[in-house]
Amino acid sequence: MSGSASTLGRSAQETAPTVTKTKTDAPSESGINQGSEAVISGMALKRPCRDCPFRTDSPRFLTDSRYGQIAKALLDQGESFTCHKTLESDRESGELAIGASSRHCAGAMIWLQAQSRPNTIMQIMERLGAWSPERLDMEAPVYRTRRGFECG
């Protein structure tokens, strides 16, 4: 993902999540949690999409250096990672950008949680009671270590 898809430099109002109450305990096909608890919409994904870069059962499609950049941003800098399927096209530039319907990548959150290294937003949302790591599908085929993610 390009730098334009980063949360850095965006105002809080532009990226402010909404709180929604979901209606059923069954997960939807999209992987969005549908329990009775309040969930911050940006944290709603619970399992990685079919072509998530964190999956171990999908072909690797990024360059080795991009996997390293992502790992560094998440583990060393505490940044978040948006699911590529939830990015929106910027009206002016046509580039992918974070929008109101964007969600944090479930694969990234599972990968971080497996290493006991939740990023800043995961920690904040958990402390506020707006998200729980228990909502993640920790059985999903996702890398479990930094080395595994960076090297395949």
C-alpha distance (Angstrom), angle and dihedral (degrees) to the residues before:
residue distance angle dihedral
M1 . . .
S2 3.75 . .
G3 3.78 125.1 .
S4 3.80 89.2 -101.5
A5 3.80 88.7 72.2
S6 3.80 92.2 60.2
T7 3.78 121.7 111.8
L8 3.79 89.7 -137.0
G9 3.78 114.6 105.8
R10 3.81 94.0 19.1
S11 3.78 118.1 120.0
A12 3.79 118.6 -115.1
Q13 3.79 89.4 -116.4
E14 3.82 92.5 55.3
T15 3.80 93.5 52.0
A16 3.82 100.4 30.4
P17 3.80 110.3 138.2
T18 3.76 123.8 -137.0
V19 3.77 125.7 -130.0
T20 3.76 114.4 -128.1
K21 3.76 132.7 -178.7
T22 3.73 110.5 -138.1
K23 3.80 122.9 -146.2
T24 3.78 110.8 -142.7
D25 3.80 138.0 34.5
A26 3.81 93.2 -131.4
P27 3.81 116.9 101.1
S28 3.77 115.1 -122.0
E29 3.78 122.7 -126.4
S30 3.81 89.1 -101.7
G31 3.80 90.8 59.9
I32 3.79 93.9 -113.8
N33 3.77 112.7 147.8
Q34 3.76 113.5 -112.8
G35 3.81 104.0 -174.3
S36 3.76 129.0 132.2
E37 3.82 94.5 -101.8
A38 3.77 125.9 97.1
V39 3.79 108.7 -98.4
I40 3.77 128.9 -170.2
S41 3.80 102.2 -121.2
G42 3.79 93.2 -133.7
M43 3.81 89.8 58.9
A44 3.82 96.4 44.9
L45 3.82 100.7 107.6
K46 3.79 113.9 97.3
R47 3.81 104.3 177.0
P48 3.79 133.9 32.8
C49 3.78 121.3 -98.5
R50 3.80 120.2 -112.3
D51 3.81 94.7 -92.8
C52 3.80 100.1 34.6
P53 3.83 111.5 147.0
F54 3.83 89.2 -131.9
R55 3.82 93.8 61.2
T56 3.78 118.4 107.5
D57 3.81 93.8 -157.2
S58 3.82 97.9 57.0
P59 3.80 128.6 76.5
R60 3.78 114.5 -94.5
F61 3.79 108.8 -112.0
L62 3.80 105.0 171.9
T63 3.78 126.4 80.0
D64 3.80 117.2 -96.5
S65 3.80 89.4 -113.0
R66 3.83 91.2 54.2
Y67 3.81 91.1 53.8
G68 3.82 87.2 51.7
Q69 3.82 92.1 48.9
I70 3.79 91.5 51.1
A71 3.80 92.5 48.5
K72 3.81 91.3 49.1
A73 3.82 92.9 48.5
L74 3.80 93.0 49.1
L75 3.80 102.2 38.0
D76 3.78 104.0 28.1
Q77 3.79 100.8 32.2
G78 3.82 102.0 29.4
E79 3.80 93.1 -128.0
S80 3.78 125.6 154.3
F81 3.79 127.6 -118.1
T82 3.78 122.0 -142.5
C83 3.79 121.6 -141.7
H84 3.80 106.2 -106.3
K85 3.80 90.8 -137.9
T86 3.81 91.2 60.5
L87 3.80 98.5 50.1
E88 3.78 117.0 111.3
S89 3.78 130.1 -140.5
D90 3.80 112.2 -106.5
R91 3.81 108.5 -121.7
E92 3.79 94.8 -138.2
S93 3.79 104.2 38.2
G94 3.80 101.3 22.4
E95 3.82 88.5 -133.5
L96 3.77 121.8 133.2
A97 3.79 112.5 -94.0
I98 3.78 140.0 171.0
G99 3.78 110.7 -93.2
A100 3.79 141.0 172.1
S101 3.82 92.6 -77.8
S102 3.82 95.7 46.0
R103 3.81 118.5 121.1
H104 3.78 134.7 -161.8
C105 3.80 112.0 -101.6
A106 3.80 110.7 -98.2
G107 3.80 90.6 -154.5
A108 3.80 90.8 56.6
M109 3.81 92.3 46.6
I110 3.83 91.6 49.3
W111 3.81 90.6 47.3
L112 3.80 91.5 50.4
Q113 3.80 93.4 44.4
A114 3.82 91.6 49.3
Q115 3.80 87.5 59.3
S116 3.82 93.0 44.0
R117 3.82 87.2 -117.4
P118 3.82 107.2 119.9
N119 3.78 111.8 180.0
T120 3.78 124.6 -120.1
I121 3.81 97.3 -88.4
M122 3.82 92.2 47.4
Q123 3.80 90.1 52.7
I124 3.80 94.0 46.7
M125 3.80 94.8 46.9
E126 3.81 91.3 47.9
R127 3.81 91.8 50.5
L128 3.79 90.4 49.8
G129 3.80 90.9 50.2
A130 3.80 90.2 -119.5
W131 3.82 95.9 117.2
S132 3.79 139.1 14.6
P133 3.81 130.7 -157.9
E134 3.81 86.3 -134.8
R135 3.81 86.8 74.9
L136 3.80 91.0 66.5
D137 3.79 121.4 95.0
M138 3.79 95.8 -122.5
E139 3.82 90.0 -179.5
A140 3.82 91.1 65.7
P141 3.83 115.4 118.8
V142 3.81 96.6 -101.1
Y143 3.80 130.4 140.2
R144 3.81 112.3 -94.3
T145 3.80 101.2 -160.2
R146 3.77 138.6 44.6
R147 3.78 91.7 -120.8
G148 3.79 91.9 51.3
F149 3.80 91.7 50.9
E150 3.80 95.0 44.9
C151 3.81 96.5 43.2
G152 3.79 103.1 29.0
